[in-house]
Structure formats: C-alpha cells, structure tokens
Amino acid sequence: MPFGFPRKKDKGQEAKGQEEAPAAGTKAPTEPESNAASDSQAPAKPAANAPTAEQKAAGIGPPPKDLEFPVQLAHGSGTRKVKGFTTVKQLYSRIAEIFEIPPKDLFFCTLGTDRVETNRLLGGQIGLNDVIFVHVRGEEKNLTISKTEAALGLTITDNGAGCAFIKRIKDGSLSTKIPEVCVGDHIASVNGREMFGIRHIEVARSLKELPVGKDFQITLVSPKKTPLSGIAPRAGKGASSLSADQGAAGTGRQTLRLKSTGQATVQTIDESSWTIKAAEAVDDCLESFMGIRDNELAETAVDAAKESDTLEVFKTRIDADLEVFEFPVSFVEELWTTIQTIKNAPKE
C-alpha cells in the first residue's frame, strides 16, 4: 500500500490586501454596539470533519476520539492498545513507540492472525473488532541470483510506511526455484542500493530493469517468527487484501478507513458492493501491468471513477490524484473499462 499520494496543487486564491484607510474627510465606520442578536440568529457552522448528508446515508462518519485497537507482536508479546492515528504511517509510528522498536524494523501488520497471510494484510481499512499483529525484522539473507528470465515472478507491495516486501511469488517462476525467497520478505537492497523508504513501484521497476543473463545481489529480510507463529506457503498466487470472496478483514462490518491524506472515517463495508469487487479487479490490473498490489491505490482509482461521469473526467482525476505513477493513457482506459463493467453488471 502506498504511504502518500502526491497531489497537484490547486490554484489558490490571491491573498487579499489589507483594508484601505478611510479617505480624508470621511468618518471611519464604527463597530456595532453588540452582535449578540445577530450571532444568536446565525446558523451554527458544521464541524470541519462533520460528515456530509451523502456520507451519513452511506454510514460514513469521523472516527471516535477514544477509538483504540489491541496490538501484539506476531512472534509473541503481551497485548497493548494503539490509538491516536489517522494514517497508516502514523499507526506504524505509534506501534514503534509502544513496543520501543525502530520504525525501520516494522515490516507489516496482519489483522486477526499472527501468520503471514497475504489476504489478511493491514491495508487502508481496519475492522473495529480486529486485533493487529505486527511482523518485525528477523533473519537477513544476502543472495546472488542469476536473472535467467525477464520476469522474476514477484509481486511487490509496501506497508505504507517505507517497507516494500514480497506479497506473491508466481507459480513456476524463477523465484520459485530459489528457496530463500519467501512471501513476506522485506526487500532491503538490490545491488547495494537501499530500498527502505522507496515506493513499491520503484522497487518493482528496479527488479524489472535488471539485465537478463546477469547476476545481481539482493538482500532480503524475513519477518521474525517463532515455532508458534505459522508462515504462509512461500509460493503460489495467494490472495489480495480485502478480497471480496475470501472474508477479508473489515468486510461486512464497521471499519476504520485510513487515507494518506489523514481523512480517516468509520464506515460500514457492504461485501456485496460493486466497489469492493472493482477495487479487487483494479488491484489485479496493477499486478499484471506493474507487478505491484496496492489496495489504497485501487480504492483511489475506484473513488475517482465514482466521481466521474465520463472517461475524460476520469483521466483528469487520475492525473491529478495519482500523477506520481505516470500511468499511460491506454492503462487508464483499461481501468475505466474494468470499473464500469463491474459497476454496470447485473446484480446476482
């Protein structure tokens, strides 16, 4: 998942100049004796984070100030409480403080399980009853790999706070032949270049651009585990987070939705909603086109489509909201077609 989408700056209004002094010979305006009467008649202004009528109808509202979640280290620890965050990056910062662990050593979180299960990864949503399990730095592996094929067969994602890791390993790919490469491994460096703090798309691009027929060095770090904490299969297709058909965390109940903009909301997710299915389909498109999976990016694309009447409007919104990815027009058109097909599909 991403840890911040750069947005184009809106054209701000010009700053207004200071009030002019009254002209010579004129009388400066006097303040009214009391504004009490007019103030009492003025309608109360809604709070800055108050939900709109449409949001209320959709079951969306601001998170309670005292909202907190139980959190444990996946390899074993007591249960703590984490609160006071509105973005994924803030969440990881709070967890680092609670357990006194360097932020760079926090790899990813799973919801409701201490296992490395890719369909339970913490993305942009947390069920209000979920327990958060934190996977931290474990064994470091320095490998030299001969790139005999154009594609390594890896799908990369990130935790939203600077750590890119392997989410899937494609069956029959080059990576399945290397037992040290596992789902959940943090990609720490490639040919000596440190990868922490680099977007998953850049990590995937770095691996893709490695020349075929040449050796390269890669440092992987596995999440820490104990005999009691299971590990998911190292290869196979796996599943994406918030999969509509696999009972993903937060589906069909109240969830806290986190956005990189800091606009966290509590909302009820309908697992039959077309938007859930569309986000999953967009995630599949991202994996095929870029070798990454990113639930928040997928949801951002779906949100843009919901607010667009035409393909041209959708293109404008994608360019504004996701310009860092530099999607080609043909791919944006593919996303639009994919989303509209699911949106307009007959209800089952």
Summary of the structure (lengths in Angstrom):
residues: 348
radius of gyration: 24.1
end to end distance: 30.3
largest distance: 90.9
contacts: 993
relative contact order: 0.15
helix: 29%
strand: 22%
